[in-house]
Amino acid sequence: MANSPSRLPERSRLAVFRRRVHSRDPAQPSEADRAASAEPLGRDPWRRPPSWQVADNLGKSFYYAGKGLVYAIRTQRNLRIHMVMAVMAFGLGLGLQLSALEMAVISLTSGLVMALELVNTALEAVVDLTLGSKYHLLAEIAKDCAAAAVLMAAVASLMVAAWLFLPPLVLLLQDGFPAAG
């Protein structure tokens, strides 16, 4: 059990894997060997180029970030809901003539919710990539906790909205709406 590959550091697990692969007859490659050589994921992760070589300029970095954002907007219903709510909150803040500081707080809380939604999407993708169609309790816990982080940020954002929007809305309702003219 002490030499179980799952208990070894990542580099040690790769060494154990290499020993197993190289101990077989090289004339008879296994199905896993063929799949690993055909897919880029089969490459040694320790020989991967550094990130600054993959995105060698700032434009590429923004391009990749934009690709991720477009993917999430297209595939994640909750992100689209958060974006609509952020636009509505920003519009209401402008309509109520909130201060710049209050608008900044609305922007930050809305941005935090959307950023956590993107992190949640990334974590779910990594868990799905790792496990495939298999089920694992720890994967469920990881996904549920990431979703709970988004929920907590959304609840906090609603509390901030209540503190910022309710006082001017109550005053507006007490004084009556300004006459259109």
Sequence and secondary structure as in RCSB ss.txt:
>XXXX:A:sequence
MANSPSRLPERSRLAVFRRRVHSRDPAQPSEADRAASAEPLGRDPWRRPPSWQVADNLGKSFYYAGKGLVYAIRT
QRNLRIHMVMAVMAFGLGLGLQLSALEMAVISLTSGLVMALELVNTALEAVVDLTLGSKYHLLAEIAKDCAAAAV
LMAAVASLMVAAWLFLPPLVLLLQDGFPAAG
>XXXX:A:secstr
 TT GGGS HHHHHHHHHHHHHHS TTS  HHHHHHHHSGGGS GGGS  HHHHS SHHHHHHHHHHHHHHHHHH
 HHHHHHHHHHHHHHHHHHHTT  HHHHHHHHHHHHHHHHHHHHHHHHHHHHHHHHTT   HHHHHHHHHHHHHH
HHHHHHHHHHHHHHHHHHHHHHHHH      
